[in-house]
Amino acid sequence: MSDQELQGFAQLALDSVHRPYPYHLTHVVQEPGTIASPQSLTPAFYGCFDWHSAVHGHWLLALTVRNSGNSDLVAACRAALRQSLTKEHLQIEAEYVAKRPGFERPYGLAWLLMLDAELSLHREQEAADWRSYLQPLVEVSVEHLSYWLPKLTHPVRSGTHNQTAFALALIFDWATLVGHEAMVQLIKERGLAFFAKDHDYALHLEPGGEDFLSPSLSAAWLMTRFLKANALTEWLDRAMPELGRGFVFEPALPSDRGDGRLCHLDGLNLSRAWMLAAIAAALGEADLRSAPLQAAAHLHQTAGLEGLQSGHYSGSHWLGTFAAYLLYS
């Protein structure tokens, strides 16, 4: 994919991050008279239909600032980030999340850490300021995740936001990049405890009709971070022995891209694409599974990118992030 494609993905985020409605509010009401507008509750991440999409929409804007050659688009992305990532806004966000330990756990918090990771790669003073303003929210997110993960007795193997493997992978990548050794060790310990002994995944039962993540591929994608090639080969032989050996996933076509849940399948195609490619790369070209997995990744990429052209806000408010992650993962 090209810079021109990244520009298209970024435009979707620009069109969404400060669009207040429609909005799906996930808010625990703790006392009478406390329900307010999303923007009053979370003044940085109030657009994009929901909090987590707003967070990774800002990740996409920051990624574009660092990677795009289009100066006008970069300026627009900077302006949007400047509007959202103020010290005042992010302090309010941190105070809001601090009072709600289960809020956006784990998916939204994982993407919040990815936004921090992206800003850590920037060299401009303004980006450093944004990152400094973000730190109270980062610290709250880490605190909530660190308290929760040791108590999670079983992984959530869904294909949507509550899935454990996907979030652990993002959190691990953030912790590795920023040097948070305690979180690196916690994610590795919990990831291996959850998935190392898995066997005989029922691949033919995927996907669920509203999935945007593959439970099986997400687990394998996570394990590529912990296991060297030989150990990964052994794990795949146990967990999904038929993958790449007569079985490959086929892209899933949404029946209605205007439906906010059914259009998840476009995101599934995009996330499968990067996971299949990553698994194939970890196995190496000599492994006979590698070529079929790479071919399947290409088919899923093509199918997933078609969803970005639908014109429906149900998908456009978030699919650009998955497409950009595919481009730069």
C-alpha positions in Angstrom: 0.0 0.0 0.0 1.0 3.6 -0.6 1.1 7.0 1.0 -1.9 7.9 -1.0 -3.8 5.1 0.6 -2.7 6.2 4.0 -4.0 9.6 3.2 -7.4 8.1 2.4 -7.5 6.3 5.7 -6.5 9.4 7.6 -9.2 11.4 6.0 -11.7 8.9 7.5 -10.3 9.6 10.9 -10.4 13.4 10.3 -14.0 13.1 9.4 -14.8 11.2 12.6 -12.7 12.2 15.6 -14.7 15.4 16.4 -18.1 14.2 15.1 -20.1 13.9 18.3 -23.2 12.0 17.1 -24.3 9.3 16.6 -22.6 8.0 19.7 -22.6 4.7 21.6 -22.1 5.7 25.2 -20.8 3.0 27.6 -21.2 4.7 31.0 -21.9 3.3 34.4 -24.3 5.6 36.1 -23.1 5.9 39.7 -25.6 8.4 41.1 -28.7 10.4 39.9 -28.2 13.4 37.6 -24.8 12.4 36.3 -25.6 11.5 32.7 -24.2 14.1 30.4 -23.0 14.4 26.8 -20.1 12.3 25.7 -18.0 15.3 25.2 -18.5 16.5 28.7 -17.5 13.1 30.1 -14.5 12.5 27.9 -13.5 15.7 26.1 -10.6 14.3 24.2 -12.1 11.1 22.9 -15.7 11.8 22.3 -16.1 11.3 18.5 -16.0 8.3 16.2 -19.2 6.8 17.6 -17.4 5.4 20.7 -14.4 6.0 23.0 -12.1 3.2 21.7 -12.7 4.2 18.1 -11.9 7.8 19.0 -8.7 6.7 20.6 -7.4 4.6 17.7 -8.6 7.3 15.3 -6.2 9.6 17.1 -3.5 6.9 16.8 -4.1 7.0 13.0 -3.8 10.8 12.9 -0.5 10.6 14.8 0.7 7.8 12.5 -0.1 10.0 9.5 1.8 13.0 10.9 4.9 10.8 11.2 4.6 9.0 7.8 2.7 10.9 5.2 4.3 13.2 2.7 1.2 15.3 2.1 1.9 18.5 4.0 -1.7 19.7 3.9 -3.0 16.5 5.3 -0.3 16.4 8.0 -1.3 20.0 9.0 -4.9 18.9 9.3 -4.0 15.9 11.4 -1.8 18.1 13.6 -4.7 20.6 14.1 -7.1 17.8 15.1 -4.6 16.3 17.6 -3.9 19.8 18.9 -7.7 20.3 19.5 -8.1 17.0 21.4 -4.8 16.3 23.2 -4.8 19.2 25.6 -3.6 18.9 29.2 -7.1 19.9 30.5 -9.0 17.4 28.3 -6.7 14.5 29.2 -6.8 15.2 32.9 -10.6 15.0 32.8 -10.3 11.8 30.8 -7.8 10.3 33.4 -10.1 11.2 36.3 -13.1 9.7 34.5 -11.3 6.4 33.7 -9.7 6.2 37.2 -13.2 5.9 38.7 -14.2 3.1 36.4 -11.7 0.2 36.5 -13.7 -1.8 33.9 -14.0 1.0 31.4 -12.9 0.0 27.9 -10.9 -3.0 29.3 -9.0 -4.4 27.5 -9.6 -3.2 23.9 -9.8 0.6 24.4 -7.1 0.7 27.0 -4.8 -1.3 24.7 -5.3 1.2 21.9 -4.7 4.1 24.3 -1.3 2.6 25.0 -0.7 2.3 21.3 -1.4 6.0 20.9 1.2 6.6 23.6 3.6 4.3 21.7 3.1 6.1 18.5 3.7 9.5 20.1 6.9 8.2 21.6 8.3 7.8 18.0 7.8 11.5 17.2 10.6 13.9 17.5 8.7 17.3 17.5 8.3 19.1 20.8 4.5 19.4 20.2 4.2 15.7 20.0 6.3 15.4 23.2 3.9 17.8 24.9 0.9 15.7 23.7 2.5 12.6 25.1 3.2 14.3 28.5 -0.4 15.3 28.7 -1.5 11.8 27.9 0.6 10.2 30.7 -2.0 10.5 33.6 -4.4 8.5 31.4 -1.6 6.0 30.4 -0.8 5.5 34.1 -4.4 4.9 35.0 -4.7 2.4 32.1 -1.6 0.5 33.2 -2.9 0.4 36.8 -6.2 -1.0 35.8 -4.7 -3.6 33.4 -2.0 -4.6 36.0 -4.7 -5.1 38.7 -7.0 -7.1 36.4 -4.7 -9.4 34.4 -3.4 -11.5 37.3 -7.0 -12.1 38.4 -8.3 -13.1 34.9 -8.5 -16.9 35.3 -9.4 -17.7 31.7 -8.9 -15.8 28.5 -11.8 -14.3 26.6 -11.9 -16.0 23.2 -14.4 -13.8 21.5 -14.1 -12.2 18.1 -14.9 -8.7 19.4 -13.7 -6.1 21.9 -13.4 -8.3 25.0 -11.0 -10.7 23.3 -7.9 -11.2 25.4 -5.2 -12.2 22.9 -5.5 -9.1 20.7 -5.3 -6.7 23.5 -2.3 -8.5 25.1 -0.5 -8.2 21.8 -1.0 -4.5 21.6 -0.1 -3.9 25.2 3.0 -6.1 24.8 4.1 -4.0 21.8 3.6 -0.8 23.7 5.5 -2.1 26.8 8.4 -3.3 24.6 8.7 0.0 22.8 8.5 2.3 25.8 10.6 0.0 28.0 7.9 -0.9 30.6 9.6 -4.1 31.7 7.0 -5.0 34.4 4.2 -5.0 31.8 6.4 -6.9 29.3 6.9 -9.7 31.9 3.2 -9.6 33.0 1.9 -10.0 29.4 4.4 -12.7 28.6 3.5 -14.7 31.8 -0.3 -14.3 31.3 -0.1 -14.9 27.5 1.7 -18.2 28.0 -0.5 -19.2 30.8 -3.6 -18.6 28.8 -2.5 -20.0 25.4 0.7 -22.2 25.5 -1.1 -25.5 26.1 -3.9 -24.9 23.5 -4.7 -27.6 21.0 -7.1 -28.5 18.3 -8.8 -25.2 17.6 -12.1 -25.6 15.7 -11.1 -23.3 12.8 -14.1 -24.3 10.8 -16.4 -22.6 13.3 -14.9 -19.2 12.6 -16.0 -16.5 12.0 -18.9 -15.4 14.2 -21.3 -13.2 12.3 -20.2 -10.0 14.1 -16.5 -10.7 14.5 -13.7 -8.3 13.7 -11.0 -10.5 15.2 -10.2 -14.1 14.8 -9.8 -15.9 18.1 -7.5 -18.5 16.7 -5.3 -16.2 14.6 -5.1 -13.6 17.4 -3.8 -16.2 19.8 -1.2 -17.3 17.2 -0.3 -13.7 16.5 0.3 -13.1 20.2 2.4 -16.3 20.4 4.7 -15.1 17.7 6.0 -12.5 20.2 7.0 -15.2 22.8 8.1 -18.2 20.8 11.0 -18.7 18.4 10.4 -20.4 15.1 10.8 -24.0 16.3 8.6 -23.5 19.4 6.0 -21.7 17.3 6.0 -24.5 14.8 5.3 -27.0 17.6 2.6 -24.8 19.1 0.8 -24.4 15.7 1.1 -28.1 15.1 -0.9 -28.6 18.3 -3.2 -25.7 18.3 -4.3 -25.6 14.6 -2.5 -28.5 12.8 -4.6 -28.1 9.6 -3.9 -24.3 9.1 -2.0 -23.9 5.9 -2.1 -27.7 5.3 -5.3 -28.0 3.4 -7.2 -25.4 5.4 -7.1 -21.6 4.9 -9.5 -19.0 6.0 -11.7 -17.4 3.3 -12.6 -13.7 3.4 -16.0 -13.0 4.9 -18.4 -10.7 3.1 -20.7 -8.5 5.1 -24.3 -8.7 4.1 -25.1 -5.1 5.1 -22.2 -2.6 5.6 -24.7 -0.1 6.9 -25.2 -2.3 10.0 -22.6 -1.4 12.7 -22.1 -4.9 13.8 -22.4 -6.8 10.5 -19.8 -4.5 9.0 -17.3 -5.9 11.6 -16.5 -8.6 9.0 -14.6 -6.0 7.0 -12.4 -5.4 10.0 -12.0 -9.2 10.4 -10.7 -9.4 6.9 -8.1 -6.7 7.6 -7.0 -8.1 11.0 -6.8 -11.6 9.5 -4.6 -10.2 6.7 -2.0 -8.8 9.0 -2.1 -11.8 11.4 -1.8 -14.3 8.6 1.2 -12.4 7.2 2.8 -12.1 10.6 2.4 -15.9 11.3 3.8 -16.8 7.9 6.8 -14.5 8.4 7.5 -16.0 11.8 7.4 -19.5 10.4 9.8 -18.6 7.6 9.7 -19.3 3.9 11.0 -22.9 4.3 7.8 -23.9 6.2 5.3 -25.2 3.7 2.5 -23.4 5.4 4.0 -20.0 4.7 3.0 -19.6 1.1 -0.7 -20.5 1.6 -0.9 -18.2 4.6 0.7 -15.3 2.6 -1.8 -15.9 -0.3 -4.7 -15.9 2.2 -3.4 -12.7 3.7 -3.5 -11.0 0.3 -7.0 -12.2 -0.4 -8.2 -10.9 3.0 -6.4 -7.6 2.5 -8.2 -7.0 -0.8 -11.6 -7.9 0.6 -11.1 -5.8 3.7 -10.1 -2.7 1.8 -13.3 -2.9 -0.2 -15.2 -2.1 3.0 -13.6 1.3 3.3 -15.4 2.4 0.1 -18.9 1.7 1.5 -19.7 5.3 2.5 -21.4 4.1 5.7 -20.3 5.8 8.9 -20.9 2.4 10.7 -17.6 1.3 9.2 -15.8 4.5 8.2 -15.4 5.7 11.7 -13.0 2.8 12.6 -11.9 0.8 9.6 -9.3 3.3 8.5 -7.4 2.4 11.7 -7.3 -1.3 10.8 -6.3 -0.6 7.3 -3.5 1.7 8.5 -2.3 -0.9 11.0 -2.2 -3.4 8.2 -0.1 -1.0 6.2 2.4 -0.3 8.9 2.4 -3.5 11.1 
